[in-house]
């Protein structure tokens, strides 16, 4: 039995796992030295050899260090005379499937050292044949390593120094046991964060969870009474935002939802409320009606494209309100730019994303995943800002512009009635609205479709309510029907309760030391509200995992006082909730009035199963794609939808 022992040195700005595939021309690879994760096939299709034996090995990594893997070959396997290839050796961060190239070396026991180089996925399929030539292990690049190590040591020293100067040291809420030097840096979840925090709250029998990561304290609130007390009753202390080092790198320094609490934030919120206060939200109803009617036509024509059309619905509403810009397809350059900005920016900024949010010095280390991804996010963000503004300015010159928030400020600017600062605030608000709200509305819309398709009994009750209001011959719903459709509104509440688009709130930051329930929460602590946990508290919602709109109705079928908590609480709660609420319940009413939604059939006429998976990456939650079918409820309803083409 022969053994091949492989080691690799690496440095990265991301924590994650290493995935290395070993392809062998002849059979005989029987096991490897990492037993935590079973070997699975990975990347074999890229091997240039015929019928390779292919295994993947995974191991959790720190941001720096080495990894050693052991492969054992059966008796009779001639290691020296069989060609081996290492391919797709990727350092994969949990926030993105991108990789970091690194070098390593192999030892054959007994005797022999084999060099290899593992490249990034940019050279997918590249491989190096093992030879008998001797190779010393490569040394890390000095210019790359020194800033990293110095940054780690200096930050750790500063954290200890500051900690010793604090007059008060705990007790802190319970949480996972911190590791030496790095604390809980590797425990902070990127995927399914809300469920992980909720699980910890059960494990530690505490609604408040505490983590400590390299000098930064984090508190997660998993119960409504805690969120209300801190975010609302103590809003003066808990309403600010932490300074996130990567915000400017990705071009999101315009997003006023991330601003620190103060006059600058208040100026932005004031402009936002002028367009979205509850008492003036009705002025957006014609636009909302037109966009939802377009969505009905898309469901009739091509229900399989529901994801694309849901995205077009959500982005179209937001950007039209802000700029009068009306994208007609997902090929619109604005939508492409917005998608890329959200995709790359969320990877960097979210908890568990870039280590530059923990080690700010990592921002300045070249050739890192953070620098590459942030550059892509910033380029897309700048395009996202430029395209609708240039289109609006052109329309204003031509006299074809439609009323919108930015147009109103540009007209005032031309008449000298608005300052440069006020114009900048308006642009920041506009770009925040459609970059931040369009993705959450898309998440909610796809969740609506999923819950309706998988709960036909809910559809039947809702349609009975609609028929009683819309009459015969039927008409399409309007916003004036809201008070007559309590069950439709209950569906809206239950969808957002079951699947809040944001599993956790954006981070709050304490501006003073505080004590709560006997625990010390120092100034500068990042505090998150776990919205998923709040909405699944079985004390408020019996059988919380069950989709049950009736929980929001009283015995007479009217709406009760039970609420869902998907927009956050306190001064930093979602300011666009009135617009979102109106859009979503109207979407539900319109879909159910016109269509029956049911599972798609396979070629044998059997229902195609729908999985129940939701993906929570960073802050955002999305329903995994699924197939369903749409049929008009009658010829009369089909005719009403067809009339919308005019």
PyMOL commands that set and color helices and strands:
alter all, ss='L'
color gray80, all
select helices_A, chain A and resi 44-46+121-123+142-165+193-203+224-233+235-238+256-258+263-276+281-301+303-323+333-349+355-357+360-364+369-398+405-414+420-453+456-470+479-484+486-498+531-534+549-552+577-594+635-645
alter helices_A, ss='H'
color red, helices_A
select strands_A, chain A and resi 2-11+16-24+29-32+53-61+64-73+84-93+102-109+113-118+128-129+208-213+216-221+508-509+514-516+519-521+526-529+595-599+614-617+620-623+628-632
alter strands_A, ss='S'
color yellow, strands_A
deselect
rebuild
show_as cartoon
